[in-house]
Amino acid sequence: MVHEFRTTQELHYFSNIDFEIVRGDSRDMLLILTAINVEKLEDQLGKRYTTLQTIPDNSDLEEPFDLTGAVVRMMVRKTEDSSEILITKVSTTPTEALILTPESEGKVEIYFDPADTEDLDVGEYFFDIQVDTATSKRYTPVKGKMYVVGDVVR
């Protein structure tokens, strides 16, 4: 089963997404990254905005975030400041994460195998997803918490 998450990102803005995973289970996540077209926004509103908090809800300003030539990376840690990385998923390793074609549609799947979480304690973990673009820009469109929940059958 693929769980789909949609996120809209613009420079200096990220979406908060929290999700649960049962310790030791598999899980596939589909992220659909979109970006606000700032030129369309300025044309429509006649003003310059710097954060999405000030933008009215208007999906016609969104367009897919082009992932052509990009590398998408997810990291999970126990705390945001922890030096220990518990889980890493990178789109350059297709069994971990995969940018779907056409890459211009902004879709990436992230795959969790049982081994990723089987040794984790039940509880709250922090993650973020970064995109390194083909033009050497780095964005963090998604941050959130991953909740590992216990399992009875092991």
C-alpha positions in Angstrom: 0.0 0.0 0.0 1.4 3.4 -1.0 0.6 6.3 1.3 0.4 9.6 -0.5 1.4 13.0 0.9 1.2 16.3 -0.9 3.4 19.2 -0.1 3.8 22.7 -1.4 7.1 24.3 -1.1 8.7 27.6 -1.9 12.0 29.0 -0.7 12.1 29.2 3.1 8.9 27.2 3.5 8.3 23.6 4.3 5.3 21.3 5.0 4.9 19.5 8.3 4.0 15.9 7.8 3.7 13.4 10.6 3.2 9.6 10.0 3.1 6.3 11.9 4.9 3.1 11.0 4.6 -0.2 12.8 8.0 -1.3 14.1 9.4 -3.9 11.7 6.8 -3.3 8.9 7.2 -2.3 5.3 5.8 1.0 4.1 5.9 2.9 0.8 5.3 6.7 0.8 4.6 8.8 -2.3 5.4 12.4 -2.0 4.1 14.9 -4.6 6.1 18.1 -4.4 4.7 21.2 -5.8 6.0 24.8 -5.9 4.3 28.1 -5.9 4.8 29.9 -9.2 5.9 33.3 -7.7 5.5 35.1 -11.1 1.9 33.9 -11.3 1.3 35.0 -7.7 2.7 38.5 -8.4 0.6 38.9 -11.5 -2.5 37.8 -9.7 -2.0 39.8 -6.5 0.3 42.6 -7.6 2.4 42.2 -4.6 5.6 40.3 -3.6 5.2 37.7 -0.9 8.1 35.9 0.8 6.3 33.1 2.7 3.3 30.9 1.9 1.6 31.9 5.2 0.5 35.2 3.5 -0.7 33.6 0.2 -4.4 32.9 -0.2 -5.4 29.2 -0.8 -5.2 29.1 -4.6 -4.1 25.8 -6.2 -3.8 27.4 -9.7 -0.6 28.9 -8.4 0.9 25.5 -7.8 2.9 23.6 -10.3 5.0 20.4 -10.0 8.4 20.8 -8.5 10.8 19.6 -11.3 13.0 16.9 -9.9 14.9 16.4 -13.2 18.6 15.7 -12.2 17.8 16.2 -8.5 18.7 14.0 -5.6 16.1 13.5 -2.9 17.3 12.5 0.6 15.4 11.6 3.8 17.0 11.3 7.2 15.5 10.1 10.5 17.0 10.9 13.9 15.8 10.5 17.5 15.9 14.2 18.1 16.4 17.1 15.6 19.8 17.8 17.2 21.0 14.2 17.4 24.3 13.4 15.6 23.2 9.8 15.1 21.3 9.1 11.8 18.9 6.2 12.3 17.5 5.9 8.8 18.7 7.3 5.5 16.9 7.1 2.2 18.5 8.5 -1.0 17.0 8.6 -4.5 20.3 7.5 -6.0 19.6 4.1 -4.5 16.4 2.9 -6.2 15.5 0.4 -3.4 15.4 3.3 -0.9 13.8 6.2 -2.8 12.9 6.7 -6.4 12.0 9.8 -8.4 9.2 8.8 -10.6 9.1 9.6 -14.3 8.5 12.0 -15.8 10.8 13.7 -13.2 9.2 17.1 -14.0 6.0 16.0 -12.1 7.7 16.2 -8.7 6.8 12.7 -7.5 9.1 10.6 -5.3 8.5 7.3 -3.6 10.3 6.4 -0.4 10.5 2.8 0.7 10.8 1.5 4.3 11.8 -2.1 4.8 11.2 -4.1 8.0 15.0 -3.8 8.9 14.7 0.0 8.9 12.6 0.1 12.1 12.7 -3.3 13.7 15.4 -2.3 16.2 13.9 1.2 17.0 12.2 1.8 20.3 8.5 2.7 20.2 8.3 6.5 20.2 8.7 9.7 18.4 11.5 10.4 15.8 12.2 13.4 13.6 12.8 13.5 9.9 13.3 15.8 7.0 13.4 15.5 3.3 15.9 17.5 1.3 16.1 18.1 -2.5 19.4 18.9 -4.1 18.5 20.3 -7.5 20.5 19.9 -10.7 21.4 23.6 -10.4 23.1 23.0 -7.0 20.2 24.5 -4.9 19.1 22.7 -1.7 15.5 22.8 -0.4 13.9 21.1 2.6 10.2 20.9 1.5 9.2 18.4 4.2 9.9 18.1 7.9 8.0 16.1 10.5 7.7 13.4 13.0 7.7 9.7 12.5 6.0 7.7 15.2 7.1 4.1 15.6 4.3 2.1 17.1 4.6 -1.3 18.8 3.6 -4.5 17.2 2.2 -7.6 18.9 3.2 -10.2 16.3 7.0 -10.3 16.0 
